[in-house]
Amino acid sequence: MVLVERKVKGGKLVRVDVRFEDERIAGIRITGDFFVHPEDALLCIEQKIIGLHINSIEDGVKEAFSSANAEIVGFSALDISEMIAEAYMQQSAGNGSSRPST
């Protein structure tokens, strides 16, 4: 798994831990300093992201967020898309973790 941590707009810390197989997301865990209601919506979002091809991350993550029907405070679909892309680039470069961006 590749870990990316970032302080997103508004100063919230978000962590995305992603595993890739054959240019697809095989596993993902989103954690950090944010609010999601209902609480199980985050799990639904993560499940919908699994299986996305690296070339369809932005659209796929947007769809996962919109279909979750959740109130999310602290990060956006674009934040998560960018962090997944960063994780993929790190894996491709052979680096399995990231330092927090400020």
C-alpha positions as CSV (number, residue, x, y, z in Angstrom):
1,M,0.0,0.0,0.0
2,V,1.1,3.5,-0.7
3,L,0.4,6.2,1.8
4,V,-0.2,9.9,0.9
5,E,-0.9,12.5,3.5
6,R,-1.9,16.0,2.7
7,K,-3.3,19.1,4.4
8,V,-6.1,20.0,2.1
9,K,-7.9,23.4,1.6
10,G,-9.2,24.5,5.0
11,G,-6.3,22.9,6.8
12,K,-7.7,19.4,7.3
13,L,-5.3,16.5,7.3
14,V,-6.3,13.6,5.0
15,R,-4.5,10.3,4.5
16,V,-5.1,8.0,1.6
17,D,-3.6,4.5,1.7
18,V,-3.9,2.8,-1.7
19,R,-3.0,-0.5,-3.2
20,F,-2.7,-0.9,-6.9
21,E,-2.8,-4.0,-9.1
22,D,-2.5,-3.9,-12.9
23,E,-3.2,-0.2,-13.0
24,R,-6.4,-0.6,-11.0
25,I,-7.1,0.3,-7.4
26,A,-7.2,-2.9,-5.4
27,G,-7.7,-1.4,-2.0
28,I,-8.1,2.0,-0.4
29,R,-8.5,3.5,3.1
30,I,-9.3,7.2,3.6
31,T,-8.6,8.6,7.1
32,G,-7.9,11.9,8.7
33,D,-9.3,15.0,10.3
34,F,-12.7,15.3,8.6
35,F,-16.4,14.7,9.0
36,V,-18.6,12.3,7.0
37,H,-22.3,11.7,7.7
38,P,-23.7,9.1,7.7
39,E,-20.5,7.5,9.0
40,D,-20.8,4.4,6.8
41,A,-20.8,6.5,3.7
42,L,-17.0,6.6,3.7
43,L,-16.9,2.8,3.5
44,C,-19.3,3.0,0.6
45,I,-17.1,5.5,-1.2
46,E,-14.0,3.4,-0.6
47,Q,-15.8,0.3,-2.0
48,K,-16.9,2.2,-5.1
49,I,-13.4,3.4,-5.7
50,I,-11.9,-0.1,-5.6
51,G,-11.6,-1.5,-9.1
52,L,-11.2,1.9,-10.8
53,H,-8.5,2.1,-13.6
54,I,-5.8,4.6,-13.1
55,N,-7.0,6.5,-16.2
56,S,-10.6,6.9,-14.8
57,I,-9.8,8.0,-11.3
58,E,-11.2,11.6,-11.4
59,D,-14.5,10.6,-12.9
60,G,-14.8,7.4,-10.9
61,V,-14.1,9.2,-7.6
62,K,-16.6,12.0,-8.4
63,E,-19.3,9.3,-9.1
64,A,-18.5,7.5,-5.9
65,F,-18.9,10.7,-3.9
66,S,-22.2,11.7,-5.6
67,S,-23.7,8.3,-5.3
68,A,-22.9,8.1,-1.5
69,N,-25.4,10.8,-0.7
70,A,-23.3,12.0,2.2
71,E,-22.3,15.2,3.9
72,I,-18.6,15.5,3.7
73,V,-16.7,18.3,5.5
74,G,-12.9,18.6,5.2
75,F,-12.1,17.2,1.8
76,S,-13.4,16.9,-1.8
77,A,-13.6,14.3,-4.5
78,L,-10.8,16.2,-6.3
79,D,-8.6,16.0,-3.2
80,I,-8.9,12.3,-3.1
81,S,-8.4,11.9,-6.9
82,E,-5.2,13.9,-6.7
83,M,-4.0,11.9,-3.8
84,I,-4.7,8.6,-5.5
85,A,-2.8,9.8,-8.6
86,E,0.1,10.9,-6.4
87,A,0.1,7.5,-4.7
88,Y,0.2,5.8,-8.2
89,M,3.1,8.0,-9.2
90,Q,5.0,7.1,-6.0
91,Q,4.4,3.4,-6.6
92,S,5.6,3.7,-10.2
93,A,8.7,5.5,-8.9
94,G,9.3,2.7,-6.3
95,N,8.5,4.9,-3.3
96,G,5.9,3.4,-0.9
97,S,5.1,6.4,1.3
98,S,4.8,10.1,1.3
99,R,5.6,12.9,3.7
100,P,2.7,15.3,4.6
101,S,2.4,18.3,2.3
102,T,1.8,21.6,4.0
